[in-house]
Amino acid sequence: MNLIENIFEHGLWSSRFMIVLAVIFGLIGAILLFTVASFDVYNTAAYVINTYATHAHPEHFHEEVVGGIIGAVDLYLIGVIMIIFSFGLYELFISDIDPAKDEHGSENQLLAVHSLDQLKDKISKVIVMVLVVGFFQKVGHTVFNGALELLYLALSITAVAVGLYFLSKVGHHE
C-alpha cells in the first residue's frame, strides 16, 4: 500500500504544475493590456497633434484627451494586476523567482508573495485603484447642473479619499 500511496502523492504534488497555464496566460493578458493601452495613448497623442495642427479646438477636447489617457492608465493597472497574479501564483505553487532576488539573496518586496492572503491583498489594492481611476474618468465626463450635484461630487470624492486612506493602513502593523 505504501508504493501506491507514494505514487499517488507524487502525482498529486506534480499536478501543481497546471498553475503554469494560468501564469503563462496571465502574462499574455498583461502583454495584451499593455499593448492596447499603449495604442490608446498613441492615438490620443495623434489626436492632440492633429487637433493643434489644424488649429481646431473641439468643444469637448480636454475631456476626450483626459478620458483617453485615464482609460489607458486603467488598462495599465489591470495589466499590473495580471502580472502580480502571474508572479504570485508561480511563487506560491511552483518556485521562487530567482532573478527577483538581489545579490544578497533578498527578495524584491514589490512582487514577493508568500501566501494567498498576500496575493489577494496586493491584487485587491490594485483593483481599488482601477475603480478609483474609473470613477475619476466618469466624473470627467459628467455635467453637473446645480449645487446638490456638486455636493454629491464633493461627498463622493471625500469617500474615495477616506477609502484610500484606510486602504493604505491595511497590512501596516505599527
C-alpha positions in Angstrom: 0.0 0.0 0.0 2.9 2.3 0.6 4.0 2.2 -3.0 0.6 3.2 -4.3 0.4 6.0 -1.7 3.8 7.3 -2.8 2.9 7.2 -6.5 -0.4 9.0 -5.8 1.2 11.7 -3.6 3.9 12.3 -6.2 1.3 12.7 -8.9 -0.8 14.9 -6.7 2.2 17.1 -5.9 3.2 17.3 -9.6 -0.3 18.4 -10.5 0.6 21.9 -9.2 2.3 22.5 -12.5 -1.1 23.1 -14.0 -0.7 26.6 -12.5 1.9 27.3 -15.2 -1.1 27.7 -17.6 -2.6 30.4 -15.5 0.9 32.1 -15.2 1.5 32.0 -19.0 -1.9 33.2 -20.0 -1.9 35.8 -17.2 1.3 37.2 -18.7 -0.1 37.1 -22.2 -3.1 39.0 -20.9 -0.8 41.6 -19.3 1.1 42.0 -22.6 -2.2 42.5 -24.5 -3.4 45.0 -22.0 -0.2 47.0 -22.1 -0.2 46.9 -25.9 -3.8 48.1 -26.1 -3.2 50.8 -23.5 -0.1 52.0 -25.4 -2.0 52.2 -28.7 -4.7 54.2 -26.8 -2.0 56.7 -25.6 -0.5 56.8 -29.1 -4.0 57.5 -30.6 -4.7 60.2 -28.0 -1.3 61.8 -28.8 -2.1 61.7 -32.5 -5.5 63.3 -31.9 -3.9 66.1 -29.9 -1.2 66.7 -32.6 -3.8 66.7 -35.4 -6.1 69.0 -33.5 -3.4 71.6 -32.9 -2.1 71.2 -36.4 -5.5 72.2 -37.8 -5.8 75.0 -35.2 -9.2 73.5 -34.3 -10.4 73.2 -30.8 -13.4 70.9 -30.5 -15.9 71.6 -27.8 -15.0 68.6 -25.5 -11.3 68.4 -26.4 -9.9 68.3 -22.9 -12.4 65.7 -21.7 -11.6 63.5 -24.7 -7.8 63.8 -24.1 -8.1 63.2 -20.4 -10.6 60.4 -20.9 -8.2 58.7 -23.4 -5.2 58.9 -21.0 -7.2 57.8 -18.0 -8.6 54.9 -20.0 -5.0 53.8 -20.8 -4.0 54.1 -17.2 -6.9 51.9 -16.3 -5.7 49.3 -18.8 -2.1 49.5 -17.5 -3.3 49.0 -13.9 -5.3 45.9 -15.0 -2.2 44.7 -16.7 -0.3 45.1 -13.5 -3.0 43.0 -11.7 -2.3 40.3 -14.3 1.5 40.4 -13.7 1.1 40.4 -9.9 -1.4 37.4 -10.3 1.1 35.5 -12.5 4.1 36.1 -10.4 2.2 35.3 -7.2 0.8 32.1 -8.5 4.2 31.0 -9.8 5.9 31.8 -6.5 3.2 30.1 -4.4 2.8 26.9 -6.3 5.9 26.4 -8.4 9.1 28.0 -7.2 10.7 31.3 -6.0 11.7 33.5 -8.9 15.5 33.6 -8.6 16.1 36.7 -10.8 13.8 38.7 -8.5 16.4 38.4 -5.7 19.3 40.8 -5.3 22.9 39.8 -5.0 22.4 39.2 -1.2 19.5 36.8 -1.8 16.9 39.3 -0.6 13.6 39.3 -2.5 12.1 42.2 -4.3 9.2 43.1 -1.9 7.1 44.7 -4.7 6.2 41.3 -6.2 7.1 38.9 -3.4 4.1 36.8 -2.4 4.3 34.2 0.5 0.6 33.4 0.9 -2.7 33.5 -0.9 -3.8 36.3 1.5 -0.8 38.4 0.5 -1.6 37.8 -3.2 -5.2 38.7 -2.6 -4.2 41.9 -0.7 -1.9 43.0 -3.5 -4.4 42.4 -6.2 -7.3 44.0 -4.3 -5.3 47.2 -3.7 -4.6 47.5 -7.5 -8.3 46.7 -8.2 -9.4 49.5 -5.9 -7.0 51.8 -7.8 -8.6 50.7 -11.1 -12.0 51.6 -9.6 -10.8 55.0 -8.4 -9.3 55.7 -11.9 -12.6 54.6 -13.5 -14.5 56.8 -11.0 -12.5 59.9 -12.0 -12.9 59.0 -15.7 -16.6 59.0 -15.3 -16.6 62.2 -13.2 -14.6 63.9 -16.0 -17.4 63.2 -18.5 -20.3 64.2 -16.1 -22.1 67.5 -16.5 -23.1 69.0 -13.1 -26.3 71.1 -13.1 -26.7 72.5 -9.7 -25.4 72.8 -6.2 -26.8 69.5 -5.0 -24.9 67.6 -7.7 -21.7 69.4 -6.8 -22.3 68.5 -3.2 -22.7 64.8 -4.2 -19.4 65.1 -6.2 -17.6 66.5 -3.1 -19.0 63.8 -0.9 -18.0 61.1 -3.3 -14.5 62.5 -3.6 -14.3 62.6 0.2 -15.5 59.0 0.4 -12.8 57.9 -2.1 -10.1 59.8 -0.2 -11.2 58.2 3.1 -11.3 54.8 1.5 -7.8 55.2 0.1 -6.5 56.4 3.5 -7.8 53.2 5.2 -6.6 51.1 2.3 -3.1 52.5 2.9 -3.3 51.4 6.5 -4.2 47.7 5.6 -1.2 45.4 6.2 0.8 48.1 8.2 1.1 46.8 11.8 2.8 49.7 13.6 
